[in-house]
Amino acid sequence: MLVRVNASAVLGVSAIGVDVEVDVTVGMPAFHLVGLAGGALQEAKVRVLAAVRNIGVKLPEKRIVVNLAPADLRKDGTTFDLPIAVALLAACGEVPPQAVDHVHFSGELSLSGELKPVRGVLPQAIHARASGARALVVPSENAREAAVVEGLAVHPARHFGEVVAWARGQGELPPFVPGGAAAEPPTPLDLADVAGQEHAKRALEIAAAGAHNLLLFGSPGSGKTMLARRLPGILPPLTFDEALEATVVHSVAGLTRDRGLVAERPFRAPHHSVSDSGLVGGGSVPRPGEVSLAHHGVLFLDELPEFKRHVLDALRQPAEDGEVCIVRGNRAVSFPAHFMLVAAMNPCPCGFQGDPRRACRCTAHELTRYRRRISGPLLDRIDLHVDVPPVRCDLLASGPQGEASCAVRARVGRAREAQASRAGRRGPVPNARLRGPALRRAAVLDDAGRRVLALAVERVGLSARAHDRILRVARTIADLEGAEAVRAVHVAEAVQYRALDRSA
């Protein structure tokens, strides 16, 4: 008997429909799995047969052929265990075939029949609804993320026996109803906790308002990491579309179990020993890297020169295009990567160059080698370079007296609204993503502003990319003031945030 059950394979951040076809016929007893299955999937027949046996079902001594169509698409992972097992029982007459019609299945089976969570359930749920499925059966740990998709009944199960009883009409598998069990997002760190550093706080506000990349450099203990970790607290809340996009990436990475939509903007801070595939994504089965996990959020690289040079250079294309394209053999997958790059570094190897309290011990050769760990093209893609000097002792003793994050966030929100209003029907586009004619229309300079910018480019020797980045930052400064036009004072302040260009 031939039975077909619906499933899907995750490719990048989207799912592609896969028909799990099982044919049970008279012949030499065997179990054949075809359809370009990967290593973990080839092992599924062992898990499926053990799970079926351990729920008390005896399979007939017949020839079993399982085909995963389309056969030219490589399938990987353990998400096909459950649909293969359900199709097998339906083909053997243990489950009515009509009970699993237009139902999608996803889940890994243990030998005892317990259902284990899998990656990428959210894109599978999106595909199931788009294909007209009436229900989706998933492991209980994946139910909350699948229930994000409206208009689709999600049936969570803890054991394969529950699924079989439900299909036979002998048991209930109630649809998941989102409730209040989801954990509340942690309270963001407050900018008011940072003593002093008003110049760096201003730069942080500008970066948040325009989604600009930011580099903080200064002596050890001056507060660079403290400032960076408070950036999510002044960013505007995620829109539903942004939250859905971020959750899909986290689902593919297996980070959304027992969670629904991502509630707060991601903040990713990989260690400097991260590999290039760990940072931008990759692997034999392409997975999203840290730049994609930071989609619509912040990617923080502390001690920037300690990262490997080739790893940092791999950031250049994602930082510019907002997307990572990974090619493996005959497959190409894309992961979104619209992130704010925030980096921190010391000014020299010992960390005390320019520190009024301690003398720098580094030689000119050591300083040059240290700075060369960061390529010029990457530095050119960072909009704001901000010096973070040591905090005076009297400011530390008086305690935090700065402005609270909620007040800064309100100003950032108004600036983002102005940017969205300029974008019109195309949707909100932060100033950092403005290109070509759109940038020229948004940042029209008066004569004084053009003179200031031309003088800066001539004296500092800025590249064309740095020229445009100054324009974008100046537009953001004007938005924070509520100004329609970009004036010379806005351009002058934007030029001040190219500190490393001036010191080159």
C-alpha positions in Angstrom: 0.0 0.0 0.0 1.3 3.5 -0.9 0.8 6.4 1.5 2.0 10.0 1.2 2.5 12.3 4.3 3.4 16.0 4.2 6.6 17.3 5.7 9.1 20.0 4.8 12.9 20.6 4.6 14.5 23.8 5.9 16.8 25.5 3.3 18.3 28.7 4.6 15.5 30.5 6.5 12.7 29.1 4.4 11.0 25.7 4.2 10.4 23.6 1.1 7.7 21.0 0.9 8.7 17.4 1.0 6.4 14.4 0.3 7.2 11.4 2.5 6.1 8.5 0.4 6.0 5.0 1.9 5.3 1.8 -0.1 4.8 -1.5 1.7 4.7 -4.5 -0.7 5.3 -8.2 -0.7 8.9 -9.2 -1.1 12.1 -9.8 0.7 11.9 -8.0 4.1 13.9 -4.8 3.9 13.8 -1.0 4.7 15.0 1.3 1.9 15.3 5.0 2.4 15.8 7.0 -0.9 15.5 10.7 -1.9 19.0 12.1 -1.3 19.0 11.7 2.5 21.9 13.0 4.6 23.8 11.0 7.3 21.5 11.8 10.2 18.5 11.1 8.1 19.8 7.7 6.9 19.9 6.7 10.5 16.2 7.5 10.8 15.1 4.0 9.8 16.8 2.6 13.0 15.0 5.1 15.2 11.7 4.7 13.4 11.7 0.9 13.6 12.6 0.9 17.3 10.0 3.6 18.2 7.3 1.6 16.3 8.2 -1.6 18.1 8.3 0.1 21.5 4.7 1.4 21.2 3.6 -2.2 20.7 3.0 -2.2 16.9 4.3 -5.3 15.0 5.2 -4.5 11.4 4.6 -7.1 8.7 7.5 -8.9 7.2 7.4 -7.0 3.9 9.5 -4.8 1.7 9.4 -1.1 2.9 10.5 1.7 0.6 10.5 5.3 1.8 11.0 8.1 -0.7 11.5 11.8 0.1 10.4 13.8 -2.9 11.7 15.9 -4.6 14.6 13.4 -4.8 17.1 15.9 -6.2 16.9 18.1 -3.0 19.3 17.0 -0.2 17.6 16.5 3.1 19.4 16.7 6.4 18.6 16.5 10.1 16.1 14.5 12.2 12.9 16.4 11.4 11.6 13.6 9.1 11.5 10.9 11.8 7.9 11.6 12.8 6.5 11.9 9.2 8.3 8.7 8.2 6.9 6.8 11.2 3.3 8.1 10.6 3.4 7.2 6.9 4.8 3.8 7.7 2.0 2.9 10.0 -0.6 4.3 7.6 0.9 2.2 4.8 0.7 -0.9 7.0 -3.0 -0.2 7.9 -2.3 0.6 11.5 -3.4 4.3 11.0 -6.3 5.4 8.7 -4.6 7.3 5.8 -7.4 9.9 5.7 -6.6 10.9 9.3 -3.2 12.2 8.3 -4.3 13.9 5.0 -3.4 17.6 4.8 -1.6 17.3 8.1 2.1 18.3 8.3 4.4 16.4 10.7 7.9 17.3 12.1 9.9 15.8 15.0 12.7 13.6 16.0 12.0 10.2 17.6 13.9 8.5 20.3 14.1 4.7 20.5 11.4 4.7 23.1 9.1 6.8 21.0 9.5 10.1 22.8 9.4 13.2 20.6 12.5 15.4 20.6 12.6 19.0 19.5 14.1 19.9 16.1 15.4 23.0 14.4 13.5 25.2 12.0 9.9 24.5 13.1 8.8 28.2 12.5 9.6 28.2 8.8 8.0 24.8 8.5 4.9 26.2 10.1 4.9 29.1 7.7 5.2 26.7 4.8 2.4 24.4 6.2 -0.1 27.3 6.4 0.9 28.5 2.9 0.4 25.0 1.4 -3.1 24.7 2.9 -2.5 22.3 5.7 -5.2 21.9 8.3 -2.8 21.0 11.2 0.8 20.7 12.2 2.0 18.1 14.7 5.3 18.9 16.4 7.1 18.0 19.6 5.9 19.9 22.7 9.0 21.9 23.0 8.5 23.4 19.6 4.8 24.2 20.0 5.2 27.7 21.2 7.3 28.9 18.3 5.0 27.1 15.7 2.0 28.8 17.2 3.3 32.2 16.2 1.8 31.4 12.8 -1.9 32.3 12.9 -4.5 30.3 11.1 -2.8 26.9 11.6 -3.8 24.4 14.3 -0.6 23.3 16.1 -0.8 19.9 17.9 2.0 19.3 20.4 2.9 15.8 21.4 5.4 14.3 23.8 5.3 10.7 22.6 4.8 8.9 19.3 2.1 6.8 21.0 0.0 10.0 21.5 0.2 10.8 17.8 -0.9 7.3 16.8 -3.8 7.3 19.3 -4.9 10.7 17.9 -4.7 9.5 14.3 -6.8 6.3 15.2 -9.4 8.5 16.9 -8.6 6.8 20.3 -7.0 9.8 22.0 -6.9 13.6 22.1 -4.1 15.8 20.9 -5.4 19.3 21.8 -4.2 22.3 19.8 -1.7 24.5 21.5 -3.1 27.7 22.9 -0.5 30.4 23.6 -0.8 31.4 27.2 1.2 33.3 29.8 3.9 30.7 30.3 6.4 32.4 28.1 9.3 34.0 30.1 9.3 37.7 30.3 12.2 39.4 28.5 14.9 40.6 30.8 14.9 44.3 31.8 17.5 46.1 29.6 20.4 47.7 31.3 20.0 51.4 32.0 22.2 54.1 30.4 21.8 56.1 33.7 24.2 53.6 35.4 27.1 55.0 33.3 28.9 57.8 35.1 30.3 60.5 32.8 31.0 59.7 29.2 28.5 62.2 27.8 30.3 62.3 24.4 30.1 58.5 24.1 26.5 58.5 25.2 25.6 61.0 22.5 27.3 58.8 19.9 25.4 55.8 21.2 22.1 57.7 20.8 23.0 58.7 17.2 24.0 55.1 16.4 20.7 53.9 17.8 18.6 56.5 15.9 20.1 55.7 12.5 21.2 52.0 13.0 24.8 53.1 12.4 27.9 51.0 13.1 29.9 52.2 16.0 33.5 51.7 17.3 34.5 52.6 20.8 38.1 52.9 21.7 39.8 53.9 24.9 41.8 52.7 27.9 40.8 49.5 29.8 38.0 50.1 32.3 36.8 53.3 30.7 33.3 51.9 30.1 33.3 50.7 26.5 31.6 47.4 27.2 29.3 48.9 29.7 28.1 51.4 27.1 27.7 48.8 24.4 25.6 46.5 26.5 23.2 49.3 27.2 22.5 50.0 23.5 19.5 47.5 23.2 17.8 49.5 25.9 17.6 52.6 23.8 16.7 50.9 20.5 13.0 51.1 19.5 10.9 47.9 20.1 10.8 45.3 17.4 7.9 45.5 15.0 6.0 42.3 14.4 7.6 41.8 11.0 11.1 42.3 12.5 10.3 40.0 15.4 9.1 37.3 13.0 12.2 37.6 10.8 14.5 37.4 13.8 12.6 34.4 15.3 12.8 32.5 12.0 16.6 32.8 12.1 16.8 31.7 15.7 14.4 28.8 14.9 16.7 27.6 12.2 19.6 27.8 14.7 17.6 25.8 17.3 17.4 28.7 19.8 13.6 29.1 20.1 12.5 26.0 22.0 9.8 26.8 24.5 9.7 30.3 23.2 7.4 32.3 20.9 8.4 35.4 19.1 11.7 37.0 19.9 10.5 39.8 22.2 13.7 41.9 22.5 16.3 43.0 19.9 19.1 40.4 19.7 22.4 41.2 21.3 25.2 38.8 20.2 28.7 39.1 21.7 30.9 36.2 20.2 34.3 35.5 21.7 37.3 36.7 19.7 38.3 33.0 19.0 35.1 32.6 16.8 35.7 31.1 13.4 34.6 32.7 10.1 31.8 30.2 9.7 30.7 30.8 13.3 30.6 34.5 12.7 29.0 34.8 9.2 27.5 31.3 8.9 28.5 28.1 7.0 29.2 24.5 7.6 28.5 21.4 5.5 24.9 21.9 6.3 24.7 25.8 6.1 23.6 27.3 9.4 23.2 31.0 10.4 26.2 32.7 12.0 26.4 35.4 14.7 25.7 38.1 12.1 22.4 36.5 11.2 21.5 35.8 14.8 22.0 39.5 15.4 19.5 40.3 12.6 17.5 43.5 13.6 19.8 43.7 16.7 23.3 44.3 17.8 26.5 42.4 17.0 29.1 43.4 19.7 32.8 42.6 19.1 34.8 43.3 22.2 38.6 43.5 21.9 38.2 43.9 18.1 42.0 43.6 17.2 42.1 40.2 18.9 39.8 38.7 16.3 41.5 36.9 13.4 42.1 39.2 10.4 40.3 36.9 7.9 37.3 36.6 10.3 36.9 40.4 10.5 37.3 40.8 6.8 34.4 38.3 6.3 32.2 40.9 7.9 32.6 43.4 5.1 30.0 42.1 2.7 27.3 41.4 5.3 27.8 44.8 6.9 27.3 46.4 3.5 24.5 44.2 2.0 22.6 43.1 5.0 22.7 39.5 3.8 24.9 36.4 3.8 25.0 34.1 0.8 26.6 30.7 1.4 27.3 28.4 -1.5 27.9 24.7 -0.9 28.2 22.4 -3.9 25.1 22.9 -6.0 23.2 24.7 -3.2 23.2 28.4 -2.4 21.3 29.7 0.8 20.9 33.2 2.0 20.6 34.4 5.6 19.4 37.9 6.5 22.0 40.0 8.4 20.7 43.6 9.0 22.6 44.2 12.2 24.3 47.1 14.1 28.0 46.4 14.4 29.4 47.7 17.7 33.0 47.1 18.4 35.4 48.0 21.3 39.2 48.2 21.3 42.1 49.6 23.3 44.1 52.4 21.6 47.3 50.3 21.7 48.5 46.9 22.9 49.1 48.0 26.5 45.9 50.0 26.4 47.2 53.4 27.8 48.0 55.5 24.8 46.6 59.0 25.5 45.7 58.1 29.1 46.7 61.0 31.4 47.2 58.8 34.4 49.6 56.1 33.0 52.3 56.2 30.4 52.1 54.1 27.2 54.9 51.4 27.0 54.2 50.5 23.3 56.8 51.0 20.6 55.8 52.6 17.3 56.2 49.2 15.6 53.9 47.5 18.1 51.3 50.2 17.7 51.4 49.9 13.9 51.1 46.1 14.0 48.2 46.4 16.5 46.3 48.8 14.3 46.9 46.8 11.1 44.9 43.9 12.6 41.8 45.8 11.5 41.7 46.4 7.7 41.1 49.8 6.3 38.0 48.6 4.3 36.3 47.3 7.5 37.1 50.5 9.4 35.7 52.5 6.5 32.4 50.7 7.0 32.0 51.8 10.6 30.1 55.1 10.8 31.2 56.4 14.2 34.6 56.2 15.8 34.4 57.4 19.4 37.1 58.0 21.9 36.1 56.8 25.4 38.5 58.4 27.9 38.9 57.3 31.5 36.2 58.6 33.9 37.3 61.0 36.6 37.3 59.8 40.2 34.9 62.5 41.3 32.3 61.4 38.8 32.6 57.8 40.0 32.2 58.8 43.6 29.1 60.9 43.0 27.3 57.9 41.5 25.2 57.6 38.3 23.5 60.9 37.4 23.0 60.4 33.7 19.8 60.4 31.6 17.7 57.3 31.8 17.5 54.9 28.8 13.7 55.5 28.5 14.2 59.2 27.8 16.9 58.5 25.2 14.7 55.7 23.7 11.9 58.2 23.2 14.1 60.5 21.2 15.4 57.6 19.1 11.9 56.5 18.4 10.9 60.0 17.1 14.0 60.0 14.9 13.1 56.5 13.5 9.5 57.8 12.8 10.9 60.6 10.8 13.0 58.2 8.7 10.0 55.9 8.2 7.9 59.0 7.1 10.5 59.8 4.4 10.6 56.2 3.2 6.9 56.3 2.5 5.3 53.1 1.2 8.6 51.3 1.1 8.5 50.9 4.8 10.9 52.1 7.4 14.5 52.4 6.2 17.1 53.5 8.8 19.5 56.2 7.6 22.4 53.7 7.8 20.8 51.8 4.9 20.3 54.8 2.6 22.1 54.4 -0.7 22.7 56.5 -3.9 19.7 58.7 -4.9 17.8 58.0 -1.7 20.7 59.3 0.4 21.0 62.4 -1.8 17.3 63.1 -1.5 17.3 62.7 2.3 20.5 64.6 3.1 20.4 67.8 1.0 23.1 70.1 2.3 23.2 73.9 2.2 26.2 75.8 1.0 27.8 75.9 4.4 27.3 72.2 4.9 28.9 71.4 1.6 31.9 73.5 2.4 32.4 71.8 5.8 32.1 68.3 4.2 34.5 69.2 1.3 37.0 70.6 3.7 36.9 67.4 5.9 37.3 65.2 2.9 40.3 67.2 1.6 42.1 67.5 4.9 41.6 64.0 6.2 41.6 62.2 2.9 38.3 60.4 3.3 37.1 57.8 0.9 33.9 58.1 -1.1 32.3 55.5 1.3 33.3 57.6 4.3 31.9 60.7 2.6 28.5 59.0 2.3 28.7 57.7 5.9 29.2 61.2 7.2 26.1 62.3 5.2 24.1 59.5 6.8 25.2 60.4 10.3 24.5 64.1 9.7 21.0 63.2 8.5 20.5 61.2 11.7 21.7 64.1 13.9 19.2 66.4 12.1 16.5 63.8 12.7 17.2 63.8 16.5 16.8 67.6 16.5 13.6 67.3 14.4 15.2 69.4 11.6 14.0 69.0 8.1 17.3 70.2 6.5 20.8 69.0 7.2 22.9 72.0 8.2 26.6 72.7 8.6 26.5 72.1 12.4 25.1 68.6 11.8 27.9 67.8 9.3 30.5 69.2 11.6 29.4 67.0 14.4 29.3 63.9 12.1 32.9 64.6 11.0 33.9 64.6 14.7 32.9 60.9 14.9 35.6 59.9 12.3 38.3 60.0 15.0 40.4 57.2 13.6 40.4 58.7 10.1 41.8 61.9 11.6 44.5 60.1 13.5 45.6 58.0 10.5 
